């Protein structure tokens, strides 16, 4: 599906300022064809915005759909006579739609990056802090989702320990009883699991900061 979308995307030609202004004038007069041409012409903006979230293909396509809704919403309130470029006007609505979607999708059943263990540190420390931009909430959800996937790939006991500490807020003593090991062994499993997660995240973070 993404490949087909990219083929269509490559067919889109950039509108000249004169063409775009005329289309906006016609669109505001109720011309549906002009409206469709404008929405089509700005699909690359939706795609570019979606790509900033570094998501798998299936989620990327859903982001594109959400972004297109945001594009349509922006077109309804845009006033071309004020001299503000539509791309600047629309990108906030497009990104907002995408962020809302990601928050709905990943707000639950994910490992918490911020929950601390008994030693007072969290999984957020595995990720360079400059990559977690506070003004881009959905990027943080993307990282959280990737951490959760990494944890799901761990050996069973390491996975149970990290989920217990960072998702269920269990103490090492309780976890030791749950998985029938000593408390010291729980600490070793935690360290081993974190080491593996850090290794799995290293490639992702290189791509994330590009």
Secondary structure, DSSP 8 states (H G I E B T S, - for coil): -HHHHHHHHTT-----HHHHHHHHHHHHTT-HHHHHHHHHHTHHHHHHHHHTT---HHHHHHHHHHHHHHHHHHHHH--GGG---HHHHHHHHHHHHHHHHHHHHHSSSS--SS-B-TTS-BGGGGS-GGGS-TT-HHHHHHHHHHHHHHHHTS-HHHHHHHHHHHTS---HHHHHHHHTS-HHHHHHHHHHHHHHHHHHHHHHHHHHT-
